[in-house]
Amino acid sequence: MNLTIIGTGYVGLVTGTCFAEAGHHVICVDNDEAKVNLLKAGGMPIYEPGLPELVEKNTAAGRLRFTSSTQEGVEGSDVVFIAVPTPPQPDGSVDLSFIEGVSREIASAMTAYKIVVDKSTVPVQTGEKVAETIKRYRKTKVEFDVVSNPEFLREGFAVEDFMKPDRVVIGVSSPRPVAAMKEVYAPYQAPVIVTDINSAELIKHASNSFLALKISYINAISVICEKSGANVQEVANGMGMDARIGREFLDASLGFGGSCFPKDLSAFIRISESMGCRFGLLEEVQRINAAQMDRFLKKIHDTLWVVKGKTLGVLGLAFKQNTDDVRMSPAIELCQRLLKEGARLRVYDPQAMEKARAVLPEPQYVSDMNDVAEGCDALIIATEWPQFKRLDLERARKCLSHPIIFDGRNMFDTEEMERLGFLYKSIGRGKA
Ligand code: UDX
């Protein structure tokens, strides 16, 4: 099929590329000329494992192309996906100006029937607004359908998630676009659920909020574990074996971050509020998440007493493993708070150092994880990159002025670390 994706951010670029890989002919549109030129020249605006190879392969095969012209994109396809940002406003509600702008552009470019699919994460009832906007701005009474098709991909695993989705959600207001939407997703052999548009939009916010809630739940349990001397990983393993609960998203940490969970939670709280329903449960999820960072910092203070003037090594800057994304990264917040107190930092991340430098210019950036501990008073693990498990601990112990490690991601075995001579403070494992 001929498909157009408007917006080549994480969601748009992965979606367009994976559609092309499945055999569709895809036009990716972005109003950022520099980004379009970069992509045309074979460059990548983001780090996403497996994506560059697929972009190259499908561009070469003539199934994937890039343009800055919405007109060209709309004319070239029957199905037009909107994948533009929906950033938060200062009060936590969603800025829908990009969605509105693109809806107007599509409306004025339409000359024949189009299926306009929203892939961006939007508040419930946005589809209705998109339909109203297109009706108002279309030049002739050309027919169209609006569809909600939320995306559930995780950064760092986006290609895999797209190719093997747990489910495909298609929200429609008439049966007309259903067959075409099913054809778009036919190559993936995933279960398809067809709903009304409002339900589809709610599925996205309800899912992300639930996952964030799951993390805050285990983080709250981690506090009880520290008070009682229990081990949060054992508790999570035991809970996760219940098929109704599942083990995923039960890893205690210094909190969740990223461009989705914090933003989507705030948005969902605002959306519910605007409908007269206070969602106190989600407010608590936010509170627990913020407290988790405070508690981690307290551990550092309780151990080091004064942070000012000390040199600390930090492993990990991205908001999680397998990405170079530092947006709302707990690791960055941690660094900023330590710097504010007068600490000196030596930092390392396998992928995110370039992006981190832009928001965090002060630390010393180190190019090898095993060099970070050199001359430091303590080492901190802030992101769950799997390679940190292969850290040369013997060397770290010798390099540190005192063998102290604060682990915000529970990467090592507590007993083993004690045996190696470390004072090792992690999350929810043994008395704090
Ligand atoms: C999330 C959703 O998973 C995805 O479905 C949605 O489309 C976008 O938002 P993403 O933000 O890429 O994806 O990251 P995810 O892997 O979900 O992790 C989010 C945050 O939670 C990270 O900071 C991660 O470190 C943290 N996390 C995750 C935990 O602290 N504990 C866990 O058990 C899992």
Residues whose N, C-alpha, C, O or C-beta is under 5 A from the ligand:
A	BS01	UDX	E151 F152 L153 R154 E155 I215 F249 L250 D251 S253 G255 F256 G257 G258 C260 F261 F319 K320
